[in-house]
Amino acid sequence: MATEHMQIGTVAERTGLSLRTIRYYDEMGLVTPSARSPGGFRLYCESDVQRLLLITRMRPLEFSLEDTRRLLNILDQLDRLPVGDGEHDHRTRLLQQLSEFEEAIASRCASLREQLTQAEAFAEQLRAQSGRPSAPLM
């Protein structure tokens, strides 16, 4: 089955990223287009879109570009690693590194939840002081 390629504009719509940001991630080596058109335009496949979405999900958690690069490298190595006894130690190390990222994500999510709780309490305090009724939280 042939891989279906998308132009950068379609990828931008799907990911919510600007063309400039997608190009920047290419320049930084985070997401390299799978192909180029005869005219030299970037062409992306579904796995490229998924990679961009992963990067997008890391941004609100304040992971650096270097952190992002490290995580993508771990995932790439796991994808390429042949299944076999000879690679067990390497796979174990990669899975441990992946687990460390999962722990960091959980910690950052907890911190964001606490910030949201504080922000909601602050908004409620302002409403109470102004005499307005509470607004339903979404």
VMD Tcl script that draws the C-alpha trace (Angstrom):
set ca {
  {0.00 0.00 0.00}
  {1.42 3.39 -1.00}
  {1.92 6.04 1.63}
  {-0.39 8.98 1.11}
  {1.45 12.29 1.40}
  {0.06 15.63 2.49}
  {1.27 19.11 1.80}
  {2.33 21.31 4.67}
  {-0.92 23.32 4.64}
  {-2.98 20.19 5.24}
  {-0.62 19.14 8.03}
  {-0.92 22.60 9.60}
  {-4.72 22.30 9.59}
  {-4.62 18.83 11.13}
  {-2.14 19.73 13.87}
  {-3.10 23.34 14.62}
  {0.52 24.37 14.03}
  {1.58 27.24 11.83}
  {3.55 26.61 8.64}
  {6.42 28.47 10.24}
  {6.42 26.18 13.29}
  {6.34 23.04 11.15}
  {9.27 24.34 9.10}
  {11.12 25.21 12.31}
  {10.67 21.67 13.63}
  {12.09 20.43 10.33}
  {15.10 22.76 10.66}
  {15.62 21.52 14.24}
  {15.52 17.89 13.04}
  {12.44 16.99 15.08}
  {10.18 16.14 12.16}
  {11.65 15.64 8.72}
  {9.16 15.46 5.86}
  {8.84 11.96 4.45}
  {9.17 13.20 0.89}
  {9.52 16.20 -1.36}
  {7.41 17.06 -4.37}
  {9.10 17.48 -7.77}
  {8.98 21.21 -7.02}
  {10.76 20.73 -3.68}
  {7.75 21.20 -1.43}
  {7.62 19.32 1.86}
  {5.35 16.28 1.88}
  {4.26 14.53 5.08}
  {2.72 11.15 5.83}
  {0.46 10.12 8.72}
  {3.39 9.13 10.96}
  {4.86 12.62 10.48}
  {1.54 14.13 11.58}
  {1.48 11.89 14.66}
  {5.04 12.98 15.49}
  {4.01 16.64 15.22}
  {1.01 16.00 17.48}
  {3.30 14.41 20.07}
  {5.51 17.51 20.01}
  {2.41 19.69 20.32}
  {1.32 17.76 23.41}
  {4.71 18.25 25.04}
  {4.67 22.04 24.66}
  {2.05 22.87 27.34}
  {3.99 20.67 29.75}
  {7.02 22.91 29.20}
  {9.36 20.28 27.87}
  {12.35 21.85 26.14}
  {13.19 21.14 22.52}
  {16.10 19.05 23.78}
  {13.74 17.02 25.98}
  {11.49 16.58 22.97}
  {14.43 15.48 20.84}
  {15.46 12.94 23.50}
  {11.95 11.48 23.75}
  {11.61 11.23 19.97}
  {15.01 9.53 19.81}
  {13.92 6.98 22.42}
  {10.71 6.25 20.52}
  {12.58 5.98 17.21}
  {15.08 3.55 18.71}
  {12.31 1.42 20.18}
  {10.57 1.31 16.79}
  {13.76 0.23 14.99}
  {14.97 -2.22 17.61}
  {14.65 -5.80 16.42}
  {12.92 -8.17 18.76}
  {15.46 -10.60 20.13}
  {17.48 -11.58 23.14}
  {20.58 -9.71 21.98}
  {18.79 -6.37 22.34}
  {17.15 -7.02 25.70}
  {19.49 -4.78 27.75}
  {19.22 -1.91 25.27}
  {15.42 -2.21 25.14}
  {15.31 -2.25 28.95}
  {17.35 0.97 29.12}
  {15.12 2.65 26.55}
  {11.98 1.58 28.39}
  {13.43 2.94 31.64}
  {14.09 6.29 29.94}
  {10.55 6.26 28.58}
  {9.25 5.54 32.09}
  {11.16 8.58 33.38}
  {9.38 10.74 30.80}
  {6.03 9.28 31.88}
  {6.82 10.19 35.50}
  {7.78 13.73 34.48}
  {4.55 14.05 32.51}
  {2.47 12.87 35.48}
  {4.23 15.33 37.76}
  {3.69 18.23 35.36}
  {0.03 17.30 34.91}
  {-0.43 17.33 38.70}
  {1.18 20.76 38.85}
  {-1.11 22.06 36.11}
  {-4.16 20.65 37.92}
  {-3.10 22.51 41.07}
  {-2.63 25.73 39.08}
  {-6.09 25.29 37.58}
  {-7.60 24.76 41.03}
  {-5.92 27.96 42.24}
  {-7.12 29.90 39.20}
  {-10.70 28.68 39.68}
  {-10.59 29.64 43.36}
  {-9.27 33.08 42.41}
  {-12.04 33.59 39.84}
  {-14.64 32.50 42.40}
  {-13.21 34.94 44.94}
  {-13.48 37.81 42.45}
  {-17.07 36.88 41.60}
  {-17.95 36.72 45.31}
  {-16.39 40.11 45.98}
  {-18.27 41.68 43.09}
  {-21.57 40.16 44.20}
  {-22.05 38.25 40.96}
  {-23.29 34.66 41.01}
  {-20.87 31.83 40.41}
  {-20.37 30.88 36.81}
  {-20.53 27.20 35.95}
  {-17.10 25.69 35.44}
  {-16.43 24.00 32.14}
}
mol new
graphics top color blue
foreach p $ca { graphics top sphere $p radius 0.5 }
foreach p [lrange $ca 0 end-1] q [lrange $ca 1 end] { graphics top cylinder $p $q radius 0.2 }
display resetview
